[in-house]
Amino acid sequence: MTNKRLLLTLLSLFLIFQLSAAYIYVVNSESRTLSRIDTETNEVNNNFAQIGLTGNLMDLDDDYIWVVCSGDNAVLEIDRHTGAQIRYMNVEASSNPYDVLKVDDHLYVTGLFTNKVYKISLASGSVVASLDVGEAPQGLATYENYLFVTNTGGYQNDFAGSSLSVINLSDFSIHATIDLWTNPQFAIVHGDKLHISCTGNWGDVPGKVQVVDIASLQIEASVDLGGQPGGIWIADDERALVGNGLGLGFYMYMADSYQVINGSGNLLQPGAYTVAGNSEEIALLLQNWGNNSILYLRNYDLSPKAQYTLGLASSDVKFYIKSTSNDDLVLQPKMNVYPNPVMKHGILNFESEAKAPLKVSIYDIKGRKVLETESLSGSISLDLTGKALSSGMYLYKVHQRDRIKSGKFIVM
């Protein structure tokens, strides 16, 4: 292969690799920890953060993670960069909160035992309003000015009265209530439709996905999956992947045509309780009570990519896409590799206004650490010449205080 063709190939890989940069966060309920997985380097930290009693579902943004701690009747706010606990936000005694969703400057939380949705101000960290919904509310989703709440009906009632509450966020009032199939647990908005995973009664009533047209607030379709559908995620190519509540496999149907590709009779493998994904990767979470849970990472085409051992009884998984685009690197004029691609000579430069110790780590395309060095001055100029780096693409990370800056370079 000529140098020109090799350069074009490596540059193509460079762009693809940047798009796939992501962290995966997992709530480990029994371990009372939060795991963080770096999919670029395959580094797993199963003690990234300590959480409260009976961790359930979570939400996150650029700077924070909010984990529902059902046993504490609270939501725990965590620094997404460091894993440090910031504050517990109490919900209501004996409410058994389940899901949390951030919308603008508030968190919305379902109270499984109180049949309420709570509105928490992020400014004060306290509940500023609550609203009665259906029996045993669980999942949350949002679209424009609507907040959707799945009401399971409650195990003690054999899930009778399963419904969807539609809340108007402008005045925090009930806009509509829609009857649903048995035990609706998870919901996701895709386009102008709401897909709701209804698990069934864990016995003689099989599960299905119901699709609500958001404009009319009418049920448009019921997708008969059978078994016990769990958490749901929908890809850009219209594949809807649904976990299995018993971890026996996972389902697939087409979100545009509602055609079932893999139902309870021909589940895809491996086993997964819930699913998350982005434009490059798909995470399948197998929840193991009393044992270590497993996360299976798949490429977008579902071919195997990696497998990670987690904490005990993992209950939720979320992706966070890191900012590692070319535009971001341009906005970091004090961090670069020159020239890039590196030919015979190359220098990695990093200069920070914060005169704090830093560490530079370099990884190859397979995530193996090939070089590491430190500086106490807050700046570094690392000569890559003579470092025995073979031709290929490399990721470098600069760790300083609680921040990580990353970039990539090519060696010819």
C-alpha positions in Angstrom: 0.0 0.0 0.0 1.4 3.4 -0.9 1.9 6.1 1.7 -0.9 8.1 0.2 -3.4 5.3 0.3 -2.3 4.4 3.9 -2.8 8.0 5.0 -6.3 8.1 3.5 -7.2 4.8 5.2 -5.9 6.0 8.6 -7.7 9.3 8.3 -10.9 7.5 7.6 -10.4 5.4 10.7 -9.5 8.5 12.6 -12.9 10.1 11.9 -14.8 6.9 12.7 -12.9 6.4 15.9 -13.7 9.9 17.0 -17.4 9.5 16.5 -17.4 6.4 18.7 -15.7 8.0 21.7 -18.0 7.3 24.7 -18.4 6.6 28.3 -20.9 4.1 29.6 -22.3 4.4 33.1 -24.0 1.6 34.9 -25.9 1.6 38.2 -25.0 -1.4 40.4 -27.9 -1.7 42.8 -26.6 -4.4 45.2 -23.0 -3.2 45.1 -24.2 0.4 45.8 -21.8 1.7 43.2 -21.7 3.4 39.8 -19.5 1.8 37.0 -17.9 3.9 34.3 -16.5 2.2 31.2 -14.3 4.1 28.7 -15.0 2.4 25.3 -12.0 4.0 23.8 -9.5 2.3 26.1 -11.7 -0.5 27.6 -10.9 0.8 31.1 -13.6 -0.3 33.6 -14.0 1.4 37.0 -16.7 -0.4 39.0 -16.3 1.9 41.9 -16.4 5.2 40.0 -19.0 6.5 42.5 -20.7 5.3 45.7 -24.4 5.4 45.6 -27.2 4.9 48.2 -29.5 2.1 49.0 -31.2 0.2 46.1 -30.0 2.3 43.2 -32.5 2.2 40.4 -32.6 4.3 37.2 -30.6 7.4 36.3 -30.3 10.4 34.0 -27.3 12.5 33.1 -26.0 15.6 31.3 -22.6 17.0 30.6 -21.7 17.6 34.2 -23.9 15.6 36.5 -25.5 12.1 37.0 -28.7 11.7 38.9 -29.3 8.2 40.4 -32.5 7.2 42.0 -31.8 5.6 45.4 -35.2 3.9 46.1 -34.2 2.6 49.6 -33.3 6.1 50.7 -36.3 7.8 49.1 -33.9 10.2 47.4 -32.1 11.2 44.2 -28.3 11.3 44.5 -26.5 14.0 42.4 -23.0 12.9 41.3 -20.2 14.9 39.6 -19.9 13.1 36.2 -16.2 14.0 35.8 -15.0 12.8 39.2 -17.7 10.5 40.7 -17.9 12.7 43.8 -21.2 12.8 45.6 -22.7 16.3 45.6 -26.0 16.0 47.4 -29.0 13.8 48.2 -32.3 15.3 47.2 -35.1 13.8 49.3 -38.3 12.9 47.6 -40.9 11.8 50.1 -40.9 9.2 52.9 -41.9 5.7 51.7 -42.3 6.9 48.1 -39.9 4.3 46.7 -38.8 6.6 43.8 -38.0 4.7 40.6 -37.1 6.8 37.5 -35.7 10.3 37.1 -35.6 12.6 34.1 -34.0 16.1 33.8 -36.0 18.7 31.9 -34.5 22.2 31.8 -33.9 23.2 35.5 -35.9 20.5 37.1 -35.8 16.8 37.8 -39.0 14.7 37.5 -39.2 11.6 39.6 -41.8 8.8 39.8 -43.0 7.6 43.3 -43.8 3.9 42.9 -45.6 3.6 46.3 -47.2 7.0 46.4 -48.7 7.1 42.9 -47.1 10.5 42.3 -44.6 12.4 40.1 -42.4 14.8 41.9 -40.9 18.0 40.5 -37.5 18.8 42.1 -35.8 22.2 41.6 -32.1 21.8 40.7 -31.5 25.3 42.2 -32.7 24.3 45.7 -32.5 20.5 45.5 -35.9 20.1 47.0 -39.4 19.0 45.8 -41.4 22.1 44.7 -44.5 20.2 43.5 -46.0 16.8 43.2 -48.9 15.4 41.0 -51.1 12.4 41.5 -50.9 10.0 38.5 -51.9 6.4 38.0 -51.2 3.3 40.1 -47.5 2.5 40.7 -45.8 4.9 38.2 -42.5 3.8 36.9 -41.0 5.1 33.6 -40.6 8.6 32.2 -40.2 10.2 28.8 -40.6 13.7 27.4 -41.5 15.3 24.1 -41.7 19.1 23.7 -44.2 20.2 26.4 -45.3 16.7 27.4 -44.1 14.5 30.2 -45.1 10.8 29.8 -45.5 8.6 32.8 -46.0 4.8 32.6 -48.3 3.6 35.4 -47.8 -0.2 35.9 -51.0 -0.8 37.9 -49.0 -2.4 40.7 -48.0 -6.0 41.3 -50.4 -6.4 44.2 -53.3 -5.5 41.9 -52.1 -7.9 39.1 -51.3 -4.7 37.2 -54.9 -3.8 36.7 -55.5 -0.3 35.6 -52.2 0.0 33.6 -52.1 3.4 32.0 -50.1 6.3 30.6 -50.3 9.8 32.2 -49.6 12.7 29.9 -48.5 15.8 31.9 -48.5 19.3 30.6 -45.2 20.7 31.8 -46.4 24.4 31.4 -48.6 24.1 34.5 -47.7 20.7 35.7 -51.1 19.2 35.3 -52.6 16.1 33.8 -53.4 16.6 30.2 -54.6 13.1 29.3 -54.7 9.5 30.6 -54.5 6.5 28.2 -55.3 2.9 29.0 -52.4 0.6 28.2 -51.5 -3.1 28.1 -50.4 -4.9 31.2 -47.5 -3.5 33.2 -46.0 -0.7 31.1 -42.5 -0.1 32.5 -40.2 1.6 29.9 -40.9 4.3 27.3 -38.9 6.0 24.6 -39.8 8.8 22.1 -38.8 8.0 18.5 -39.8 10.7 16.0 -43.4 11.7 16.8 -44.2 8.3 18.4 -43.9 7.0 22.0 -42.9 3.4 22.2 -43.9 1.8 25.5 -42.6 -1.6 26.7 -45.3 -3.5 28.6 -43.8 -6.5 30.4 -47.1 -8.4 31.0 -47.9 -10.0 34.3 -44.8 -12.3 34.4 -47.2 -15.3 33.9 -50.1 -16.0 31.6 -50.3 -12.4 30.1 -47.5 -11.9 27.6 -45.8 -8.6 27.0 -45.9 -6.3 24.0 -44.9 -2.8 22.9 -47.6 -0.2 22.4 -47.0 2.8 20.2 -48.7 6.1 20.9 -49.1 8.8 18.3 -48.1 11.9 20.2 -50.1 14.3 18.0 -53.4 12.5 18.6 -52.5 10.8 21.8 -54.0 7.6 20.4 -52.6 4.1 20.4 -51.4 3.5 16.9 -50.0 0.0 17.1 -49.4 -3.0 19.4 -46.3 -5.0 18.7 -46.8 -8.6 20.1 -43.4 -9.6 21.3 -44.5 -12.2 23.9 -42.5 -13.1 27.0 -41.5 -10.3 29.3 -40.1 -7.2 27.4 -37.8 -4.9 29.3 -35.8 -1.8 28.6 -36.1 -0.4 25.0 -33.8 1.5 22.7 -34.4 2.5 19.0 -31.6 2.9 16.4 -31.5 5.5 13.6 -32.1 2.7 11.1 -35.5 2.0 12.8 -34.4 -1.2 14.6 -36.0 -1.3 18.0 -34.1 -3.5 20.5 -35.9 -4.5 23.7 -34.4 -6.3 26.6 -36.0 -9.3 28.3 -37.2 -8.9 31.9 -35.8 -12.4 32.8 -32.5 -11.8 30.9 -33.2 -14.7 28.4 -32.2 -12.7 25.3 -33.4 -9.6 23.6 -36.1 -8.7 21.1 -36.0 -6.8 17.8 -38.8 -5.2 15.8 -38.9 -2.4 13.2 -40.1 0.9 14.7 -41.4 2.2 11.3 -43.4 -0.9 10.2 -43.9 -2.6 13.6 -42.8 -5.9 12.1 -41.4 -8.3 14.7 -38.1 -9.7 13.6 -37.2 -11.5 16.9 -40.0 -12.3 19.3 -40.2 -14.5 22.4 -39.8 -17.6 20.2 -36.5 -16.6 18.6 -34.8 -14.2 21.0 -31.5 -12.7 20.0 -28.5 -13.5 22.2 -26.9 -12.7 24.6 -29.3 -12.2 27.5 -30.1 -8.6 28.3 -32.5 -6.9 30.7 -32.2 -3.5 29.1 -30.5 -1.9 26.1 -28.8 1.4 25.4 -26.9 2.7 22.3 -25.6 5.4 20.1 -24.7 5.7 16.4 -21.7 3.4 16.7 -22.3 1.0 19.6 -25.0 -0.9 21.5 -24.8 -1.9 25.1 -26.7 -5.0 26.3 -27.0 -5.2 30.1 -27.6 -8.6 31.7 -28.8 -8.0 35.3 -27.6 -10.7 37.8 -29.1 -10.5 41.3 -26.7 -11.7 43.9 -23.9 -11.9 41.3 -21.8 -9.8 39.0 -23.8 -8.3 36.1 -22.4 -8.4 32.5 -22.4 -5.7 29.9 -22.1 -6.9 26.3 -20.9 -4.2 24.0 -21.9 -4.7 20.3 -21.0 -2.8 17.2 -23.9 -1.0 15.4 -24.4 -4.2 13.3 -24.7 -6.3 16.5 -21.3 -8.0 16.0 -19.4 -8.5 19.2 -17.0 -5.8 20.4 -16.3 -6.2 24.1 -17.6 -7.7 27.3 -17.4 -6.2 30.8 -17.9 -7.6 34.3 -19.8 -5.1 36.5 -21.1 -4.9 40.1 -24.0 -6.8 41.6 -27.5 -6.5 40.3 -27.0 -3.7 37.7 -30.2 -1.8 37.1 -29.6 0.8 34.4 -27.1 1.7 31.7 -26.6 5.1 29.9 -24.1 6.3 27.2 -22.4 9.6 27.4 -20.8 10.8 24.2 -17.5 12.5 24.9 -16.5 15.7 23.1 -13.6 14.6 21.0 -14.4 16.0 17.6 -11.9 17.9 15.3 -13.8 21.1 16.2 -13.1 20.6 19.9 -9.4 20.0 19.2 -9.3 23.3 17.2 -10.7 25.0 20.2 -7.8 23.7 22.3 -4.9 25.7 20.8 -2.6 24.8 23.7 -3.0 21.0 23.2 -1.8 19.4 20.0 0.5 17.0 18.2 2.7 18.5 15.5 3.1 17.4 12.8 0.0 15.2 12.6 0.4 12.7 11.0 3.8 12.1 12.6 6.5 11.2 10.1 10.0 11.0 11.5 9.6 13.5 14.2 6.6 14.7 16.4 5.9 16.6 19.5 2.9 16.4 21.8 2.4 19.8 23.5 0.0 20.7 26.3 0.0 24.0 28.2 -2.5 24.8 30.9 -3.2 28.0 32.8 -3.7 25.8 35.9 -0.2 25.1 37.2 -1.3 21.7 38.5 0.3 18.3 38.0 -0.8 16.4 34.9 -0.4 12.9 33.4 -0.3 12.1 29.7 -1.3 8.6 28.6 -1.1 7.3 25.0 -3.1 4.3 23.8 -3.0 2.4 20.5 -6.2 1.7 18.4 -6.8 -1.5 20.4 -6.9 0.4 23.7 -3.5 -0.7 25.0 -1.5 1.8 26.9 1.8 2.2 25.2 3.3 5.3 26.9 2.7 7.4 30.0 4.5 10.3 31.5 3.8 13.0 34.1 4.6 16.7 34.7 4.3 18.8 37.9 4.3 22.2 36.1 1.0 22.1 34.3 2.6 22.0 30.9 4.4 19.3 28.9 6.3 18.9 25.6 6.6 15.3 24.8 9.0 14.3 22.0 7.5 11.3 20.2 10.7 10.7 18.3 12.3 7.4 19.1 9.3 6.2 21.2 9.1 3.0 19.0 5.5 3.8 18.0 4.6 1.7 15.0 2.5 3.0 12.1 -1.2 3.5 13.1 -3.6 5.7 15.0 -3.1 6.6 18.7 -5.3 8.2 21.3 -3.7 10.5 23.9 -5.3 11.7 27.2 -4.2 14.5 29.4 -5.4 14.1 33.0 -5.3 17.2 35.2 -7.2 17.6 38.4 -10.7 16.3 37.6 -10.6 17.0 33.9 -9.6 14.8 30.9 -8.6 16.3 27.5 -8.1 13.9 24.7 -7.0 13.9 21.1 -5.7 11.6 18.4 -2.7 11.4 16.1 -1.4 9.2 13.3 2.1 7.8 13.0 3.2 7.1 9.4 
